[in-house]
Amino acid sequence: MRLYKRWIIGGIAFIISAGIAQTAYAGSVNANEQSVISAVSGQFEKDGIIYAVKPEYINSVANYLAQDDVELTAEQAQAAISEIYANVQTGVESGYLVEVGRTPVSETEPSPAPSEGAAGQQETSTPTKKPEKQKTEESQKESETAGIQENEGSEAESEGDSDTLQQENKKDPETEKSSSVISILELVDKAPPQTYEYLNKDTNARMQQLKVRYGIMWGCVAAATFAITLVLVVSIHKKLLISHSHRKLRRILKYILTASIAALSFVLCLVGGAWFGAFQKNAILSKLADTGYYTFVYDELKKDTSISFSLLNIPNSVMDQSLTYEKVVIAARQQVENDLSKGIYKADTSILIEPLKADIEEYLKGQSVTMTKEAKAGLALLMDRLDGKYTALLKWPFVSWWSQLKADYTKTAVLILPISLLLMAAAQGILVFLHHYKYRGFCLGAKGLMLGSILGFLVFTGSNMVISARWGEVNPPYMNSFFEIYKSGIWRAGAVTCGIGVLLAWMVLAAVKAWKEGR
């Protein structure tokens, strides 16, 4: 098990984790990230030895920087590169750097000693040299020889010391094993929480543009209220409810009441269609499986966990039993259901985190890693960081908007629904009393109901077409699929509600016809 220290975790992990806080649609590396990859892919020189990063770690860095939620700035990239070059020695000790060569060393060769023949010739050719000069040269040669012997002795002594240190290191392997996961502390401390804001960006932008026109419905109710009140006042003043004089006036009042019933029917169709199509949590939960939401969350969880594992040299097979698709679906569905019911997002990732932590501990135990107090603290911090990632990733981007829309809708619906029904009943009653033949009053009321239902269907259809044309593509893909299904579901619910209104009107007309024929 390698000793993870500062070089990759303090350098590469630093720039990777620093990029987490930058939320953008990267998709590929930018120029700043490419400079970091180039630096990691280069060579490093230390004490005459040339090192290079192992290819698997270069790939881990490149894959992470290419993620959608990572985009380094120039300052972050430069800080990362500086950190990497400043910690070459710890990279070597950690096993991330391997030797690939050595730098050429220029050595000064000592001058060869003159041969005996040459010395004799020199002595013969220079008989007039002073003895003092010869003594000086001889003393210099002796001092040089003694210096060479002293250097050889010191080199032998240093080699002996080096062998002793290596033997001492070999005698204490447990120290290296017990420290192998301590570097998790540095990784976790330098990595800010991952928020996955890019997953919410398009949804937030679209929902901010969406405006529900509650004012139109209130306007229809207000107009109908005014019209019905006016008709009632005129009818009482002219005594039209007990006598059938003023035929032209009564005809006008009948048309006004029919239009009022149509407006109120239109409002009821809108309220009913929206309630059954947009604000039923069971309908939404059933649609999630068709959007690819569960698959997306599962893939992202596996990818993020794999990145953390690669930095710590933990194989991906460790999470195979913990992060299964079935468990992710259960966790994601529980979160969405909890959000829709309570309106407050509080993720419960225990179904994922606890088994994963147990599997990591089992793996480290199998690798003979001694879990010291510091190592246990590092592992706990790692699991907290993964828990934060899972919590942010399981958050459904639409849930906060849905809760707000439902709250606003409920406030409107609980008032407008009973008011509309009471006004319709009042208008229908006045219509009956304005007619000498009472069945004609029910006939006009049924026609008003049919007209309002048809108008409601046209509004649902037109709104669906306009929103589809202006909505555009939404990322992530599962939200785009959800909105397509969601819009279609609202349209179908509206169409069914309006269809029920039309069917009810036809039933009234049929009953009126039978009543007329029975007379």
Secondary structure, 3 states (H helix, E strand, C coil): CCCCCCHHHHHHHHHHHHHHCCCCCCCCCCHHHHHHHHHHHCEEEECCEEEEECHHHHHHHHHHHCCCCCCCCHHHHHHHHHHHHCCHHHHHHHCCEEEEEECCCCCCCCCCCCCHHHHHHHHHHCCCCCHHHHHHHHHHHHHHHHHHHHHHHHHHHHHHHHHHHHHHHHHCHHHHHHCCCCCHHHHHHHCCCCCCCHHHHHHHHHHHHCCCCHHHHHHHHHHHHHHHHHHHHHHHHHCCCCCCCCHHHHHHHHHHHHHHHHHHHHHHHHHHHHHHHHCCHHHHHHHHCCCCHHHHHHHHHHHHHHHHHHHHCCCHHHHCCCCCHHHHHHHHHHHHHHHHHHCCCCCCCHHHHHHHHHHHHHHHHHCCCCCCHHHHHHHHHHHHHHHHHHHHHHCCCCHHHHHHHHHHHHHHHHHHHHHHHHHHHHHHHHHHHHCCCHHHHHHHHHHHHHHHHHHHHHHHHHHHHHHHHHHCCCCCHHHHHHHHHHHHHHHHHHHHHHHHHHHHHHHHHHHHHHHHHHC
